[in-house]
Amino acid sequence: MTDRVESILENIRELEQELEVEFAKARAGLRYGLEHGRARFEAEVVRRHEALRKGLGKYLAGANPLVVLTAPVIYSLIIPFVVMDLWVSAYQAICFPVYGIPRVKRGRYIVFDRSGLAYLNLIEKLNCAYCSYANGVAAYVREVAARTEQHWCPIKHARRVLGAHDRYPHFSEYGDGEHYAEALKQARARLKDIDDAPLD
């Protein structure tokens, strides 16, 4: 990787940290804190949130009938998500110790905290739980796949890849056979340095 590419990646990391600071500032105005990993709102805020909650009857009466009819289709995806979750968890439990890859901590990706929002009704909370699980599983599986790719085939593609994982920029260049063996060794060594410390 060139010094210019490394410099751009460092700029991206710095911008991501700046963005997180801005998110934190926005959260500060919402008057909640984290206690033992759970969000806690001030009592006054909870009362205001409860007043904003739309009752189930009103919520269902205002629902688009086509949305109601398609609900079983979207919720049917829970089956492949659960199968994928279980299968990938079994895969990494069996294979990662053999390959020397640090295991992905599933709980860092699948987060259920929206049920504590008093302005959501029961259906909205169920929808949020579903989305949290589906997107969390997708992120978890992506990280397992990314670590697998970094161990076995850390080579960039010839074409641009949309939405590449954050390990991808450090892969060896497509067609660079002369440096591949060393790049593979370095990629595997970087896997050993993964920091899975808690985020909060």
N, C-alpha and C positions, 0 to 999 in steps of 0.2 A: 504494500500500500504506500502511495506517495505521501510526502509531507503535506501537500495541499489537501489531499483527501482526508488525512488525519485531522488537519486544521478545521475543515468543514464539519467533520463529525463532532469535534470538540465544541464548535459554535452551536451545533444542534443540541448537544447536551446542555450547554449553558442556557439556551433559549427555553428548553424544557423545564429547567430549574426556575427560570424567571416566570414562566407560565404557572408553575405550581405555587409560587409566591403570590401571584395575582389571584389564583383560585382561593388561596388561604385568606387573603384580604376580603374577598367577597363572602367567604364563609363566616368571617368574624362578625360581619354585620347581621348575620342571621341568628345570633345569640344562642349558640349551643356549644357544648364542650364534649370532649370524649372522656368517659369514665370506664375503665376496664375494657376499652375497645368499642364501647357503645355510645352512640350520640345521646346527649341529654339536653333538652331544651328547658329554658326557664318556664316557670308555671304560667306566666302571662302569655308567652308565645304559644304554649300548648292550648290554652283557652281560645286564642285567636284562630289557631289551626283547626280546632274542633268546630268553630263557627263557620269556617270555610268549606267544610266537608259536605259534599253533595250526597243526600240520602239515596239509598238503593233504589227506591221507587222512582224518584226523579231521574236518577242516572239511567235506569233501564227504559223509562218512558222516552227519554231523549236519544236513545241509541238508534243508530242506522240499522234497519232490518237486515241489510246485506252483511253488515259487520257481525251481527248475531249469528247469521247463517254460516259464515265462514269461520266462526270461533272453533268448531270442532276440528277443522283442518289445521289451524295454527297449533292448537293444543295437542294434536296427534303427534307432532314432532317431539314431544317429550320422550316418546319411546326410543327413537334413535339417539337422542341426546343422552339418556340414561345408559343405553347399551355402550355408546362411545365412551362415556365417563368411566364405566366399569371396566371396559376392555383396555382402555389406555392406562388406567390405574394398575391393572394386572400386568400389562406389558412392562411398564417402567419398574414395577416392584420385582419382576423376574429378571429383566434384561439389564437395567441400568447398573446394578451392582457388578454384573459380569463385565460390562464395558468400562466400568470406572467412571460413569457419568453421575454427577450429583442428582438426586431425585428432585423433581419439581414439587414444591409444597402447594398442594391443591387449594388449601384454604386461603392462599393469597390471591387466588383468581376468582373463586366462587364466594361472593359476599352477599349476605341477606341482611340488609339494614333498613330497607325502605318501609318495612312493616311498622316501624316506630313513628312514622309520619302521620300525625293526627288528622291532617286534611285529606287523607285518602280514605275512601270507603273500602269495604271488604273486596269488591270485585277489582278495584284499582290495585289494592295490595296483592291480590292473587296474580294479576297481570304483571306487576312489578317483580314478584318472586319468580315467575316464569322467565321473564326477560333476564333477570339477574343470573338465574341458573344457566339458561341457554348461552348467553354471552360469556359467562364465567367458564363454562365447559369449553367453549370455542377457544378462549384465551389460554386455558390450561393445556388443551390438546396442542395448540400451536406451539407453546413453549416446550412441551415434550418432543414434538416433531422437530423444532429448531435445534434442540440439544442433540437429538439423534442425527440430524443432518450435519451439525458441526463435527460430530464424532466420525461419521462414515463418509461424507462426501461434501466437504466445505469448499465447493467450487461455484463461482458465480455462473449464471446462465449467459449465453451469447446475447440474448435479447433482454431488454429492460423488464423487470418483474414488478408489477404493481403490488403495493402493500407488503413488501418483503419484511421479514422479521428483523429485529435490531442486531442480530448476530451476522446477518448476511454481508454487510459492508466489509467485514474482516475476512471474508472467504477469499481464496486465491482466484486470480483472474482466469477466465475461460481461455483455454489453450496454452497456459503457462506450464507446460510439462516439465521444464527444467527445474522449477522451484516447487513443484507440487508436493514432493515427499517432505520437504522442510515445512511447507505451509500446513500440511496435515498434522505434523508433529506439534507445531505451534498452536493450531486450532484445538487439538486435544488437551494441550497444556492449559490453555485459557479456560477450558471447561472446569478444571480443578479449582480455579479462582473465583467461581461463582459465589456471590454474596447473597444469601437468601435470608438476611436479617429482616425482622418485622419492619413494615413500612411506616407504622405510626408510633 
